[in-house]
Amino acid sequence: MALQYAVSLAAAGLVDNIPTDVNIADRVQLLAEHVSAWKDTPWYPIDGYDGILGLAASSGNLLVFFRLWNDSVQSGRHLVFQRLPSMHNGVPDFTSRMDPDFHVHEFSIDSSQDLLIYAQYV
């Protein structure tokens, strides 16, 4: 079982960082679920937004996208937030959109504090 785990781990391009109190059989099962999730999970567009999005920032498992205009990022009014779900960590899927009444030029996020800081030029 240990050899199977080592080979499967290497094939997935991962390293073992599971706490040592988890036995090998459970590790093999977790690894199989991880590989299956990446292989079998369908990719889908972000609900309620049909524009082309460009990744602007990330913090933890939260991604923030700018609306792309003519294939380039310009300062704009549309930010889309997407929290990546995790079945193993109990994190649900989350999508939100922010359309402030001004152009966002610079911003920073910290998902651990639910913090968004942005700059508006006047």
C-alpha positions as CSV (number, residue, x, y, z in Angstrom):
1,M,0.0,0.0,0.0
2,A,2.9,2.4,0.8
3,L,4.4,1.7,-2.6
4,Q,1.1,2.4,-4.3
5,Y,0.8,5.7,-2.4
6,A,4.3,6.8,-3.3
7,V,3.8,5.9,-7.0
8,S,0.4,7.6,-7.2
9,L,1.7,10.7,-5.4
10,A,4.6,11.0,-7.9
11,A,2.3,10.4,-10.8
12,A,0.1,13.3,-9.6
13,G,3.1,15.6,-9.2
14,L,2.4,16.1,-5.5
15,V,4.4,15.8,-2.3
16,D,3.3,14.2,0.9
17,N,2.3,16.9,3.5
18,I,-0.6,15.1,5.2
19,P,-0.3,15.0,9.0
20,T,1.4,11.8,10.1
21,D,-1.6,10.6,12.1
22,V,-3.4,9.8,8.9
23,N,-2.8,6.2,7.9
24,I,-1.7,5.1,4.4
25,A,-5.0,3.7,3.4
26,D,-6.7,7.0,4.1
27,R,-3.9,8.9,2.3
28,V,-4.4,6.7,-0.8
29,Q,-8.2,7.4,-0.7
30,L,-7.6,11.2,-0.3
31,L,-5.2,11.2,-3.2
32,A,-7.6,9.2,-5.4
33,E,-10.4,11.7,-4.6
34,H,-8.0,14.6,-5.4
35,V,-7.0,13.2,-8.7
36,S,-10.6,12.3,-9.6
37,A,-11.7,15.8,-8.7
38,W,-9.2,17.4,-11.1
39,K,-9.9,14.9,-13.8
40,D,-13.7,14.6,-13.7
41,T,-14.9,18.0,-12.5
42,P,-16.4,20.0,-15.4
43,W,-15.2,23.5,-16.0
44,Y,-18.0,26.0,-16.3
45,P,-18.3,29.8,-16.8
46,I,-18.9,32.0,-13.8
47,D,-22.6,32.2,-13.2
48,G,-24.3,35.5,-14.2
49,Y,-21.3,36.9,-16.1
50,D,-20.8,36.5,-19.8
51,G,-17.8,38.8,-20.3
52,I,-14.2,37.9,-20.8
53,L,-12.4,38.0,-17.5
54,G,-8.7,38.4,-16.7
55,L,-7.2,37.4,-13.4
56,A,-6.2,40.5,-11.5
57,A,-5.4,39.2,-7.9
58,S,-5.6,36.2,-5.7
59,S,-5.5,35.6,-1.9
60,G,-5.9,32.2,-0.4
61,N,-8.6,30.5,-2.5
62,L,-10.2,33.8,-3.6
63,L,-9.6,35.0,-7.1
64,V,-10.5,38.5,-8.4
65,F,-11.0,39.2,-12.1
66,F,-11.2,42.4,-14.1
67,R,-13.5,42.7,-17.1
68,L,-11.3,42.5,-20.2
69,W,-11.9,45.1,-22.9
70,N,-10.4,44.4,-26.4
71,D,-8.1,41.6,-24.9
72,S,-6.3,44.0,-22.6
73,V,-6.9,45.0,-19.0
74,Q,-8.0,48.6,-18.6
75,S,-9.2,50.4,-15.4
76,G,-12.8,49.7,-15.2
77,R,-15.9,49.3,-13.1
78,H,-16.3,45.5,-13.0
79,L,-14.7,43.2,-10.5
80,V,-15.7,39.6,-10.2
81,F,-14.8,37.6,-7.1
82,Q,-14.7,33.8,-7.2
83,R,-13.9,31.7,-4.2
84,L,-12.7,28.2,-5.2
85,P,-14.8,25.5,-3.5
86,S,-13.2,22.6,-1.6
87,M,-15.1,19.5,-0.7
88,H,-12.4,18.4,1.7
89,N,-12.2,21.7,3.6
90,G,-16.0,22.4,3.5
91,V,-15.6,25.6,1.5
92,P,-18.7,26.3,-0.7
93,D,-18.6,27.8,-4.1
94,F,-19.0,31.6,-4.0
95,T,-19.2,34.2,-6.8
96,S,-19.9,37.9,-6.4
97,R,-19.6,40.9,-8.7
98,M,-18.8,44.5,-7.7
99,D,-19.7,47.4,-10.0
100,P,-18.8,50.6,-8.2
101,D,-19.9,53.9,-9.5
102,F,-16.2,54.9,-10.3
103,H,-13.3,53.4,-12.1
104,V,-11.1,51.1,-10.0
105,H,-7.4,51.7,-10.9
106,E,-5.5,49.8,-8.2
107,F,-6.7,47.3,-5.5
108,S,-5.5,44.7,-3.1
109,I,-7.3,41.9,-1.3
110,D,-6.8,39.8,1.8
111,S,-9.2,36.9,2.0
112,S,-8.3,36.0,5.6
113,Q,-9.8,39.4,6.7
114,D,-12.5,39.7,4.0
115,L,-10.6,42.9,3.0
116,L,-10.7,44.8,-0.3
117,I,-8.8,48.0,-0.6
118,Y,-9.0,50.0,-3.8
119,A,-7.8,53.3,-5.2
120,Q,-9.8,55.8,-7.1
121,Y,-8.1,58.6,-9.0
122,V,-9.9,61.9,-9.2
